[in-house]
Amino acid sequence: MDLKDKVAVIIGGAGGIGQATARMMAELGAHVVITHRPNAERAAAAHEFLKTLSGSNHLALPADVAKTDTLIALRDQVKAHYGSCAILVNTAGYTKPIPHGDLDALTDELIDDMFVVNWRGQYAAVRAFAPLLKDSGDGLIVSVSSIAALNGNGSSIVYGATKAAVDVMTKSLARVLAPQVRVMAVSPGVVDTGFVPGRGAEFNAKTAATTPLKRVATPDDVARAIVACATHLTYSTGSLIIVDGGRAL
């Protein structure tokens, strides 16, 4: 199954999972829009990445998920250029490692900021693009969650809480946006990217040793699950796809 001429907007598309998703969707014929933080360095890197994609008519556009006006501007640019949008992928987010037992280290400011970026930003992107997705008649939203939402572990308590909120949002939106738009979430375990500050090869090796499949995920592993939501899981909505190598077993 292909995505020929479908427009796919990947929020946070300049990151590891976002880039892998953009590459796979472009190979399947989609016109891909990736977002980057609004600065010259990020813009240059995003445009260089576009040159590596299959196909044509791809865009790299600025957006800051903490600022809803930039998401509305993004929507308007996509509508003006393509006239439509069939797929929205939410990969933007961040975390900061905080030991779960260190209650004082998890400040009000960090809690508020992580909810703004990791949850409100994803919701605001959906809110902005919902009219275009509905008009497509066969829209899809995929949000990147985490198994931290399910097991209470992860880099910090608040990170898991934001991802649990994404899971609830996925189910709620799947109900209210049907039948024109399906809504899914993909929940990775540990992924071999620089997403979590301070985690590197040593952490990944220890994690792999305690994971049934004996390795951590690659960005491609997660991207394949995202793409499957668009190509194969066409009768699924409101579901969480776990991509953790069996780590939760």
N, C-alpha and C positions, 0 to 999 in steps of 0.2 A: 504494500500500500504506500502511496506517495502523498506529498503535500503540495503538489504542483500548483503554483501561483497563489497559494494561501499566504496571507500576511501574518507573520508571527512577531510579536513584540516581546522582547526578553528584557525585563527590568533587572538591572545588575548584570547585563550581558557581557561586561568586560571582565568579570571574575572567572574563576576556573570552571565551575559548573555551568555558568552562563555561556562561556565560550564553547565548551564541548557541545552544549545543546544547540547553539547557533550553527555550529559546523554540521551537525547531523541533520538539522532541519533544512539547511541550505542544500545539502546533498540530495535531499528528498524533493527538492524543487520549490521550497518556500522562499518568499521574499522576507528577509530577516531584518528586524530593527533591533539593535542593541543600544542600551543606554550606558552612559558614563557620567561620573561626577562632573559638575560644571567647572572645569578648569582646562587650561591649554594642554597641559601634559597628558591628562587622561584622554582628552579629545584626540590628540595625535596618536596615542597608542591604540585607541579604538578604531581609528580610520586605517591604521596599518593592519590591524587584525582583519578588517573587512576585505582587504586585498587577498587574503588567503582562502576566502570562502568560494565554494562552487557557485555557479549561477551568477545572477546579476540583480540589479535594482535593490541592493541592500543599503541600509542607512545606519549611521551612528549618531545618536542625538543626546543632548544633555538632559539629565533629570536628577533631582535630589528627592528621594522618597519622603524625607522629613518636611518637604515644602510642597504642599498640594498644588500650588499654582504652577509649579514646573511640570507636574504630571498632567495637568489640564492642557498646558502648552504642548506637551509631548503628544497627547491625544489629537490635538488640533493639527499638528504637523503631519501625523500619520494619516489623518483623514484627508488633508489637503493633497498629500503626495500619492496615496494609494486609493483613497475613497472607501476603504474598508479595513477591517481587522478581524481575523478569525481565531487567533490564538494569543493569549496573554500568559507569559511565564514570569512568576515572581521569584527571583533568586536573590534579591538584594537583602542584606542583613549584616549584622556583626555580632561579635561576642567579646567578652573580656574574662579570662579565667579568674574566678574567685572561689577559694575553698568553701564548700557548703557550710562548714562549721564556723566560719569567720563571719558572724552576722553583722558586725560593725563595718566590715569592708564593703558590704553591699549597700551603698549609699542611696538616698532618695534620688539624687541626681542621676546616678547610673540606671536605676530602675526605670525612671521616667524616660530617659533617653533611649533605652533599649526597647521599651514598648513603642515609642514613637517610630523608630526605624524598623523594627522587626515585625510589628503587628499593624500599627496604624498606617504605615507606609504601604504595606501590601493591600490593606483594605481601601486606602485612598486610590491606589492604582486601579483596583477593580471598579470602584465607584466611577472613576473617570472614563474607563473604557467600556463599561457595561452597555451603553447604547450602541456602540459599534459592534460589539460581540453579539448582541441580540439581533441586530439587523442582518448579520451574516446567516442567521438561521441555523447554524451548526457551530456555535462558538465553544471555545474551551479555555478554561483557566486552570493552570497548574501552579500551585505554590510549593516552594521547598520548605518543608518542616524539618523535623529531627526526631530520632528515637528518644532524645532527651525529654520530649513531651510525654512519652509513655512510661519511661523507667525511672524518672526522677534523678537521673545522673546528669552528666554533661558538664560543660565548662563552668556553669554557675546556676544557682537556683532560678534567677530571673530569666536566663536564656531558655531554660526548659519551660518556664511559665509562658514566655512569649510564643514558643512553638506550640504549646498546648492550646493557646488562644487561636493560632493559625488553624489547628485541627478543627476546633469548634466552628470557626468562620467557614471552613471548607464545607462542613455539613449543612450549616445554615444557608449559605449561598447556593449550594446545590439544590436545595429545596425551592428557594424563591426564584431562581433564575431559570429553572427548567420550564419548558423543554428546549428553549432556544439555545441555552448555554449549559454545558457540563462543567463541573468543578471538581478537581482532584488535588490531592496533596501527595508529594513524594517525600519519604522520611528516611534520610540516610543515617548511617552510623558514622564512624570515623572515616573521613575522606582525605586522601593524600593531596592536600592543598595547604596554602599558608593561612587558611581562614582563622584558625585559633592561634593567637600570638604565643610564641614560646614552645609550640609543639613541632617536633621535627622527626628525623629518621629514628631516633631512639624510642620516642613515644610510639611511633607507628609500629616498630618491631615488637614492642611489648604488647600492644593491642592485638596485632596479628596473631601472636602466640596463643592468645586466649579466645580467638574467634574461630568458630568451626571451619570456615573456609580458609583459614590460615593466611589471610592478607587483609589489608584495609581496602576500602573502596577507592577507585579512581574516579575522576570527574566523568569519564566516559560511562562508568557503571551507572551513575546517577542520571546522566543525560539520556541513556537508553531507556530508563524507566519513564522519564518525562516524555520522550518521543513516543513511547508505546501508548501513552494516554491519548495521543493524537491519532495514532495509526491503527492500533489493534484493540484497545479497550473501549470501543465505541459504544458499548452499552453499560458503561460504568460511570457513576457520578456520586459524589460525596464520599469516595473511598480514599483510604490512606495506603499507599504502596511503600512497603518497608524494603529498604536497600541497605542491609547491615551485615551481610555475610553470615547470618545466624547468630550474631552477637547477643541478641536478646534471649537466646535459648537457655 
